[in-house]
């Protein structure tokens, strides 16, 4: 990977992958749909925050920055 190349994850593709890999069993279709939507939105906004962190503050070519990025991701609150 080139030093100036940034990692950018497509939020829609990521969120769809998260939902499709999820076990969304519920007592009814409406509850399963709500759970799926909630999971999609959480994954989508998590990747948007990740992309912003990575593009503004970090470079993966620097292992110290990568460690900070991982710690920063742990601190993201989904409100």
OpenMM code with the backbone's topology and positions (N, CA, C; nanometers):
from openmm import Vec3, app, unit

residues = "UNK UNK UNK UNK UNK UNK UNK UNK UNK UNK UNK UNK UNK UNK UNK UNK UNK UNK UNK UNK UNK UNK UNK UNK UNK UNK UNK UNK UNK UNK UNK UNK UNK UNK UNK UNK UNK UNK UNK UNK UNK UNK UNK UNK UNK UNK UNK UNK UNK UNK UNK UNK UNK UNK UNK UNK UNK UNK UNK UNK UNK UNK UNK UNK UNK UNK UNK UNK UNK UNK UNK UNK UNK UNK UNK UNK UNK UNK UNK".split()
positions = [
    Vec3(0.0847, -0.1165, 0.0000),
    Vec3(0.0000, 0.0000, 0.0000),
    Vec3(0.0896, 0.1233, 0.0000),
    Vec3(0.0574, 0.2171, -0.0851),
    Vec3(0.1336, 0.3411, -0.0917),
    Vec3(0.1141, 0.4205, 0.0369),
    Vec3(0.2161, 0.4959, 0.0749),
    Vec3(0.2089, 0.5705, 0.2005),
    Vec3(0.0959, 0.6719, 0.2033),
    Vec3(0.0620, 0.7293, 0.0892),
    Vec3(-0.0419, 0.8320, 0.0869),
    Vec3(-0.1813, 0.7759, 0.0590),
    Vec3(-0.1920, 0.6451, 0.0407),
    Vec3(-0.3218, 0.5838, 0.0115),
    Vec3(-0.4023, 0.5682, 0.1403),
    Vec3(-0.5249, 0.6130, 0.1362),
    Vec3(-0.6139, 0.6053, 0.2509),
    Vec3(-0.7078, 0.4860, 0.2353),
    Vec3(-0.7458, 0.4290, 0.3462),
    Vec3(-0.8443, 0.3224, 0.3471),
    Vec3(-0.9816, 0.3865, 0.3581),
    Vec3(-1.0666, 0.3604, 0.2626),
    Vec3(-1.2035, 0.4109, 0.2654),
    Vec3(-1.2966, 0.2919, 0.2449),
    Vec3(-1.3854, 0.2713, 0.3389),
    Vec3(-1.4811, 0.1616, 0.3320),
    Vec3(-1.6154, 0.2193, 0.2909),
    Vec3(-1.6784, 0.1555, 0.1939),
    Vec3(-1.8102, 0.1989, 0.1493),
    Vec3(-1.9116, 0.1670, 0.2594),
    Vec3(-1.9736, 0.2693, 0.3185),
    Vec3(-2.0653, 0.2453, 0.4308),
    Vec3(-2.1849, 0.1565, 0.3945),
    Vec3(-2.2418, 0.1760, 0.2758),
    Vec3(-2.3570, 0.0960, 0.2350),
    Vec3(-2.3192, -0.0505, 0.2192),
    Vec3(-2.2096, -0.0778, 0.1505),
    Vec3(-2.1665, -0.2165, 0.1299),
    Vec3(-2.1343, -0.2830, 0.2632),
    Vec3(-2.0677, -0.2104, 0.3517),
    Vec3(-2.0333, -0.2656, 0.4815),
    Vec3(-2.1596, -0.2967, 0.5618),
    Vec3(-2.2514, -0.2011, 0.5668),
    Vec3(-2.3737, -0.2201, 0.6448),
    Vec3(-2.4569, -0.3354, 0.5897),
    Vec3(-2.4632, -0.3473, 0.4578),
    Vec3(-2.5368, -0.4590, 0.3973),
    Vec3(-2.4716, -0.5925, 0.4340),
    Vec3(-2.3390, -0.5963, 0.4351),
    Vec3(-2.2679, -0.7190, 0.4718),
    Vec3(-2.2945, -0.7556, 0.6177),
    Vec3(-2.2958, -0.6556, 0.7044),
    Vec3(-2.3239, -0.6800, 0.8463),
    Vec3(-2.4642, -0.7388, 0.8627),
    Vec3(-2.5625, -0.6772, 0.7985),
    Vec3(-2.7005, -0.7242, 0.8112),
    Vec3(-2.7162, -0.8637, 0.7500),
    Vec3(-2.6567, -0.8855, 0.6335),
    Vec3(-2.6737, -1.0161, 0.5685),
    Vec3(-2.6057, -1.1278, 0.6476),
    Vec3(-2.5052, -1.0941, 0.7259),
    Vec3(-2.4383, -1.1939, 0.8078),
    Vec3(-2.4965, -1.2067, 0.9472),
    Vec3(-2.6041, -1.1344, 0.9730),
    Vec3(-2.6644, -1.1338, 1.1066),
    Vec3(-2.7768, -1.2358, 1.1177),
    Vec3(-2.7950, -1.2828, 1.2387),
    Vec3(-2.9064, -1.3712, 1.2688),
    Vec3(-3.0190, -1.2837, 1.3231),
    Vec3(-3.1166, -1.2536, 1.2401),
    Vec3(-3.2237, -1.1606, 1.2769),
    Vec3(-3.3538, -1.2348, 1.3081),
    Vec3(-3.3450, -1.3325, 1.3930),
    Vec3(-3.4656, -1.4054, 1.4322),
    Vec3(-3.5444, -1.3220, 1.5327),
    Vec3(-3.6738, -1.3145, 1.5107),
    Vec3(-3.7617, -1.2405, 1.6010),
    Vec3(-3.8985, -1.3063, 1.5972),
    Vec3(-3.9828, -1.2632, 1.6898),
    Vec3(-4.1165, -1.3230, 1.6979),
    Vec3(-4.2045, -1.2855, 1.5781),
    Vec3(-4.1721, -1.1768, 1.5092),
    Vec3(-4.2496, -1.1401, 1.3906),
    Vec3(-4.1609, -1.0649, 1.2909),
    Vec3(-4.2124, -1.0504, 1.1698),
    Vec3(-4.1365, -0.9856, 1.0624),
    Vec3(-4.1070, -0.8393, 1.0920),
    Vec3(-4.2012, -0.7698, 1.1542),
    Vec3(-4.1801, -0.6291, 1.1853),
    Vec3(-4.0628, -0.6129, 1.2818),
    Vec3(-4.0573, -0.6946, 1.3854),
    Vec3(-3.9469, -0.6874, 1.4824),
    Vec3(-3.8148, -0.7210, 1.4146),
    Vec3(-3.8137, -0.8228, 1.3292),
    Vec3(-3.6920, -0.8599, 1.2562),
    Vec3(-3.6481, -0.7462, 1.1642),
    Vec3(-3.7434, -0.6802, 1.0997),
    Vec3(-3.7115, -0.5674, 1.0114),
    Vec3(-3.6532, -0.4509, 1.0897),
    Vec3(-3.7132, -0.4216, 1.2040),
    Vec3(-3.6612, -0.3138, 1.2879),
    Vec3(-3.5194, -0.3458, 1.3364),
    Vec3(-3.4986, -0.4709, 1.3770),
    Vec3(-3.3644, -0.5113, 1.4213),
    Vec3(-3.2631, -0.5003, 1.3079),
    Vec3(-3.3054, -0.5403, 1.1867),
    Vec3(-3.2171, -0.5305, 1.0712),
    Vec3(-3.1840, -0.3864, 1.0364),
    Vec3(-3.2850, -0.3002, 1.0418),
    Vec3(-3.2634, -0.1582, 1.0133),
    Vec3(-3.1703, -0.0961, 1.1166),
    Vec3(-3.1924, -0.1274, 1.2416),
    Vec3(-3.1067, -0.0750, 1.3485),
    Vec3(-2.9621, -0.1199, 1.3273),
    Vec3(-2.9429, -0.2469, 1.2952),
    Vec3(-2.8082, -0.2978, 1.2723),
    Vec3(-2.7446, -0.2319, 1.1506),
    Vec3(-2.8229, -0.2135, 1.0431),
    Vec3(-2.7727, -0.1476, 0.9220),
    Vec3(-2.7258, -0.0061, 0.9540),
    Vec3(-2.8112, 0.0709, 1.0212),
    Vec3(-2.7777, 0.2103, 1.0512),
    Vec3(-2.6573, 0.2215, 1.1433),
    Vec3(-2.6484, 0.1349, 1.2432),
    Vec3(-2.5322, 0.1381, 1.3326),
    Vec3(-2.4044, 0.1084, 1.2547),
    Vec3(-2.4082, 0.0079, 1.1689),
    Vec3(-2.2898, -0.0264, 1.0895),
    Vec3(-2.2551, 0.0861, 0.9921),
    Vec3(-2.3559, 0.1436, 0.9285),
    Vec3(-2.3347, 0.2516, 0.8319),
    Vec3(-2.2653, 0.3708, 0.8978),
    Vec3(-2.3207, 0.4165, 1.0102),
    Vec3(-2.2644, 0.5348, 1.0751),
    Vec3(-2.1302, 0.5053, 1.1417),
    Vec3(-2.1088, 0.3827, 1.1851),
    Vec3(-1.9785, 0.3447, 1.2379),
    Vec3(-1.8716, 0.3582, 1.1301),
    Vec3(-1.9003, 0.3117, 1.0090),
    Vec3(-1.8019, 0.3212, 0.9006),
    Vec3(-1.7826, 0.4653, 0.8573),
    Vec3(-1.8879, 0.5454, 0.8589),
    Vec3(-1.8687, 0.6874, 0.8284),
    Vec3(-1.7729, 0.7515, 0.9280),
    Vec3(-1.7893, 0.7195, 1.0559),
    Vec3(-1.6989, 0.7738, 1.1577),
    Vec3(-1.5585, 0.7193, 1.1396),
    Vec3(-1.5461, 0.5906, 1.1078),
    Vec3(-1.4156, 0.5308, 1.0807),
    Vec3(-1.3475, 0.6027, 0.9651),
    Vec3(-1.4187, 0.6209, 0.8541),
    Vec3(-1.3600, 0.6870, 0.7378),
    Vec3(-1.3133, 0.8278, 0.7721),
    Vec3(-1.3919, 0.8981, 0.8520),
    Vec3(-1.3536, 1.0336, 0.8919),
    Vec3(-1.2281, 1.0312, 0.9794),
    Vec3(-1.2243, 0.9410, 1.0768),
    Vec3(-1.1053, 0.9287, 1.1619),
    Vec3(-0.9815, 0.8974, 1.0791),
    Vec3(-0.9944, 0.8000, 0.9910),
    Vec3(-0.8797, 0.7556, 0.9118),
    Vec3(-0.8323, 0.8651, 0.8182),
    Vec3(-0.9254, 0.9346, 0.7542),
    Vec3(-0.8840, 1.0347, 0.6558),
    Vec3(-0.8287, 1.1610, 0.7203),
    Vec3(-0.8760, 1.1932, 0.8403),
    Vec3(-0.8337, 1.3177, 0.9043),
    Vec3(-0.7124, 1.3043, 0.9956),
    Vec3(-0.6955, 1.1886, 1.0574),
    Vec3(-0.5971, 1.1816, 1.1640),
    Vec3(-0.4921, 1.0730, 1.1503),
    Vec3(-0.5209, 0.9693, 1.0781),
    Vec3(-0.4356, 0.8520, 1.0845),
    Vec3(-0.3861, 0.8078, 0.9473),
    Vec3(-0.2774, 0.7364, 0.9494),
    Vec3(-0.2259, 0.6688, 0.8313),
    Vec3(-0.1944, 0.5261, 0.8722),
    Vec3(-0.2462, 0.4299, 0.7960),
    Vec3(-0.2230, 0.2901, 0.8298),
    Vec3(-0.0777, 0.2481, 0.8117),
    Vec3(-0.0025, 0.3252, 0.7380),
    Vec3(0.1375, 0.2885, 0.7178),
    Vec3(0.2197, 0.3107, 0.8432),
    Vec3(0.1653, 0.3802, 0.9396),
    Vec3(0.2319, 0.4051, 1.0663),
    Vec3(0.1632, 0.3184, 1.1714),
    Vec3(0.2341, 0.2161, 1.2239),
    Vec3(0.1706, 0.1212, 1.3143),
    Vec3(0.1215, 0.1869, 1.4431),
    Vec3(0.1884, 0.2902, 1.4893),
    Vec3(0.1424, 0.3610, 1.6090),
    Vec3(0.0073, 0.4259, 1.5824),
    Vec3(-0.0072, 0.4882, 1.4668),
    Vec3(-0.1349, 0.5495, 1.4311),
    Vec3(-0.2450, 0.4446, 1.4190),
    Vec3(-0.2099, 0.3267, 1.3690),
    Vec3(-0.3086, 0.2197, 1.3578),
    Vec3(-0.3592, 0.1794, 1.4963),
    Vec3(-0.2697, 0.1709, 1.5921),
    Vec3(-0.3098, 0.1369, 1.7291),
    Vec3(-0.4021, 0.2445, 1.7860),
    Vec3(-0.3728, 0.3706, 1.7616),
    Vec3(-0.4602, 0.4801, 1.8058),
    Vec3(-0.5969, 0.4711, 1.7379),
    Vec3(-0.5969, 0.4357, 1.6099),
    Vec3(-0.7226, 0.4233, 1.5370),
    Vec3(-0.8094, 0.3149, 1.5995),
    Vec3(-0.7509, 0.2022, 1.6309),
    Vec3(-0.8272, 0.0935, 1.6923),
    Vec3(-0.8841, 0.1391, 1.8266),
    Vec3(-0.8046, 0.2088, 1.9056),
    Vec3(-0.8533, 0.2607, 2.0339),
    Vec3(-0.9642, 0.3632, 2.0130),
    Vec3(-0.9495, 0.4463, 1.9118),
    Vec3(-1.0509, 0.5484, 1.8828),
    Vec3(-1.1829, 0.4823, 1.8422),
    Vec3(-1.1753, 0.3749, 1.7649),
    Vec3(-1.2966, 0.3042, 1.7257),
    Vec3(-1.3694, 0.2466, 1.8470),
    Vec3(-1.2936, 0.2009, 1.9450),
    Vec3(-1.3550, 0.1481, 2.0670),
    Vec3(-1.4286, 0.2567, 2.1438),
    Vec3(-1.3878, 0.3817, 2.1249),
    Vec3(-1.4473, 0.4927, 2.1988),
    Vec3(-1.5715, 0.5501, 2.1300),
    Vec3(-1.5986, 0.5118, 2.0051),
    Vec3(-1.7129, 0.5645, 1.9324),
    Vec3(-1.8409, 0.5198, 2.0007),
    Vec3(-1.9228, 0.6139, 2.0323),
    Vec3(-2.0536, 0.5873, 2.0941),
    Vec3(-2.1599, 0.6002, 1.9870),
    Vec3(-2.2499, 0.5075, 1.9840),
    Vec3(-2.3604, 0.5121, 1.8879),
    Vec3(-2.4833, 0.5624, 1.9622),
    Vec3(-2.5077, 0.6930, 1.9527),
    Vec3(-2.6222, 0.7524, 2.0220),
    Vec3(-2.7362, 0.7751, 1.9270),
] * unit.nanometer
topology = app.Topology()
chain = topology.addChain("A")
for resn in residues:
    res = topology.addResidue(resn, chain)
    for name in ("N", "CA", "C"):
        topology.addAtom(name, app.Element.getBySymbol(name[0]), res)
